[in-house]
Amino acid sequence: MSEEAGGDDTRDGLTPVLRPVRAGNGFEEALEQILQVVRLGLVPGGERLPAERELAERLGISRVTLREVLKVLQDQGLVESRRGRYGGTFVLPRSDAGGEDELRRRIAEVDIEDVLRFREVLEVGAAGLCAAHGLDDKQADRLREALARTHDAPLADYRRQDTLLHLTLAELSGSPTLTAQYAAVRATVNDLLDCIPLLVRNLEHSQRQHTALVEAVIEGDADQAREITREHCAGTAALLRGFLGRAAPGRGA
């Protein structure tokens, strides 16, 4: 594994998404990344984004450009700026940022099968890479900690912690490109998941799969890691097709 994949003490839940932007499209790429942070729920509604100085440094842009990005997000009703000692830029709860009608409008034209296939390719690939290349002790601890947080999470915070677990696995694959692509597709998957209920039985099953996956990755069993991930993605896909009225491939319209 590369040193980059290993991480350091400055890493947090935003690390897989926030990265220095490329010259020429600083505004657009910074907007894309912060939108992903919001859509993935990495900063929950009501909580504060990192300070402007920190965000600008992590994205590699000026604070002027960052303020333009935040202004767009505020105009869209996704964040709000608060002044004072405890001020900053706060993510608005989903209900204040468009609500269910807006969410369903946004996914109406999503090609669900394409999203689900791409998600499976990326997750299966990431799991296989992590297991095949091996994790050092620090990386293994990061993965175990991400798993533990899903077990300890209250129902209202489960999806965020689930997302962080999968993002951690993607980041530990050692491929920044894979990580970036996964963050993007996961944001769309989360939009789809937000349209269906959280089912306790499904979550219990998912947790067993998560535990087996983490064990397979840490033990270096790439075939097992890929198979568990494939089954895990298939379970999510079945729920989404069922609730959102989309047929599986080869089963009609």
N, C-alpha and C positions, 0 to 999 in steps of 0.2 A: 504493500500500500504506500501511496505517496504521503509525504509529510502533510500536504494540504488536506488530505482526507482525514488525517488523524486529529486535527483540531488543536486548540489551546484553550487557556482559561478565559479568553475573551469571547468564546463562542456562546451563542444563545439560540433560542428558537427561531430567530430571524436569519441566522447565518446561511442556511441553504438557499434563501431567496435573495437577500441583499448582497450585491456584489458590485464592484466598480463598473460603471457603464463605459461604453466605447465612445471615443471622440466622434463628434458629428451628430449623434442622436441622444445627447445627454438628457434633454428634457423628456423625450418620448420613452426612453428606456427606464429612466427613474420613475416616471409615472406608471409604467407597466409593473415594475417591481413593487412599488408601494400598494398598487391596486391588488396585487397578488397577496401581499401581507394581510390586507383587509378582507379579501374574499376567502382566503384560507382560514380566517379567524385566528391567525397567529397572535394578534393583539385583540383580545375580546372587546365587544361593545362596552363602552363606558371607561375603558382603560386608555392610557396615554401612549402615543408613539414615542420612540426615542427622541431625545432633544434634537433640535435643528442642527446643532454643531456636529453631533454624533452621526446623524443621518447623512448629512452632507459629506462627511469624511468617509463613511462606509460606501457611499455611492460614487464618490470621486467627482462631485459636482460642487459648484459654488452655492452659498446659502441663498443667493438671489434666485438661482434656478430652482432650488428646492422650494422656496416660497411660492414660486409660480406653480409648481406641481401641487403643493398643498392647497393653493387657492382653487385649482380645478377640482380637487377632491371635496373641498368645502362647498363649492358651487353645486356639486352633484349630490350633496346631502350625505356624504359618507363620513366626513369628519367635521369637527368644530374646533375653533381656536378659543382658548380661555386665557385670560390675563391673570397676573398676580403671582404670588409666591408659589402657588401650586398649579400654575397655569401650564400651557403647552397645547399640543394638538391631540385631541381625543377622538377615538373611533366611536361613531354613533352606533347604537344597537341596530340590528337588522330592521326592526320594525320602523325605525326612524329614517331608514335609508332606502325606502322604496317599497318594503313590505312584500307579502306573498305574491300579489298581483304582478309587481315589477319582476320578481324572481321568475315567475312562470313565463312572463313575456320574454325574458332574456334567454330562457332555455327552449322556447318554442321551436326555434329553427336549428337547434343543436342536433347534429348527427350522432345520436347516442351510441350506435354501434361503432362508429369510428373512434369516438372518445374511449369507449370501453376496451377496444382492441389495442389502442395506443397505450392506454394505462397498463394493460396486462404486459405488453412487450417491455415497457420501461421497468415495471416492478419485478417481473421475472428476471430480466437482465441484471438489474441492480442486485437482487438477492444472490444470483449465481456468481456475479463478480466478487461480491463481498466474501462469499464462502470459498471461492476458488483461490482468491489472492490471500485470504487470511486477514484477521484483525489483530492488532496488537492489544495489549492489556487495556490501554486507555480507550481505544476505540470500542472494545468489547464492553467496557464499563458504561460508555455513552449509550450503547444500544440497550443494555440491561436497564439503565435508568429511564430511558424513554419508554420501555415496556412497562416498568413499574408504575410510571405515572398514568398509563392507561388503566391499570388495575385499580389505582387509588382514586381515579377521577369520578366526581359526581356525574350523574347522567347529563346535566346541562353542559358540562365541559368535556364530555367524552370525545366528541367529534374532533375537537381541537387537538386533544392529546393523541388521538388516533392518527391525525394528519401529521403531527410532529414525529411520531414513530416512523411512519413511512418516509417522511422527508429525511430523517436521520439515516435510514437505510440507503436512500438514494445518494446522499452526500458521501457516505462511507464507501460507495462504489469506486470513488476516486476519479469520477468523470464529471467535471463542472458542467459540461454540455448536457449530460443525462440529467443532472440535478435540476438545471434550469428548465428543461423540457418537462420534467416530472412536476415541478412546481406549477407550471402553466396548466397541464392537463388535470392536476389534482384540484385546482381552483374550479374548473368546470365540473369535475366529479362532485365536489362539495355542493355546488349549486344544485345539481341533480338530487343529491342526498337530502338537501334541505327541503325538498318537495315530498319526501316520504317520512313516515314516522320512525322513531327509534324503537326497535323491537328488542326487548330484554333477552329473549331466547337467541336471537341473531347475534347480539353483542356477546353473550356468553360463548357462543360458538366461535366468533371472531377472536375472542381472547385466547381460546385454546389454540387456534391457528397461529396467532401472534407468538404465543409462548413456544410452540413447536418450531416456528420459523426462526426465531432468535437463537434457539438451541442449535438448529441445523447450521445456521450461519457461523456461529461461534465455534462449532465443532469442525467446520470446514467441509461439510457435506453439501456440495453444490447441487447435485441432482435432487436431493431431498428438499433443499431450500427452494429450488425452482418449482418443484411439484406442489409444495404447500402454498406457495405464492399463487400459482396458477389456480388452484382450488379456491383460494381466498378471493381472488378477483372474480371467479365464476359465480361465487355466492352473491357477491354484491351486484353483479350484472343481472342475476336472476331477479333479485328484489326490485331493481330499478325498472326492468322490463315489465314486471308484474304490476307495479304501482303506477307507472307512467304510461301503460297501455301500449308498449312497443313489443312486437313479437321478436322472438329469437330468430337468427338467420335460418332460412329454410322452413319456417313455420308460418308462412303467410305474410300479409302486409304488416 
